[in-house]
Amino acid sequence: MRCYFTYPLSYLFQVVTGSHQFYFLRNLGVVLSYALIAWQDPLQVINKFKLNSTKIFSELNQNWSILSEPLQTVMRRYIIKNAYEILKNFTRGRHVDMKVIHAFIENNLFTRRS
């Protein structure tokens, strides 16, 4: 029977003397250390990446069709009907460069208001 009462009495002793706070602080330290490790590992991996900005800009300059999504947002903002259909017909199956995008913006955003 003595083993049965050992845990409750020891816990009661911890509560009375205030030593249970040390267990809490120890567990809190474990949690914070794991959180710190979880935060630092992805940062170490991200820091190993080296971006080739000249390659990124050259790819973006060759593919101006990426701007069709923001153009669609602007067209919807100015209440141009069928913005998705207009841009889909404009960008599908053709190479879109800077001159073509500028011509599209001048022809469609300033003339087609509904």
TAPERA-V134394 format. One line per field, one symbol per residue. ss: DSSP state (2 for helix, 1 for strand, 0 for the rest). phi: phi as a letter, one per 30 degrees, with the letter a starting at -180 (. if undefined). A space follows every 50 residues. Layout:
# TAPERA-V134394
ss=???
phi=???
This chain:
# TAPERA-V134394
ss=02222222222222222002222222222222222222222222222200 00222222222202222222222222200000222222222000000222 22222222200000
phi=.dddcddddddddddddidddddddddddddddddddddddddddddddb dcddddddddddbddddddddddddddchcdhddddddddcdibdccddd dddddddcdccccc
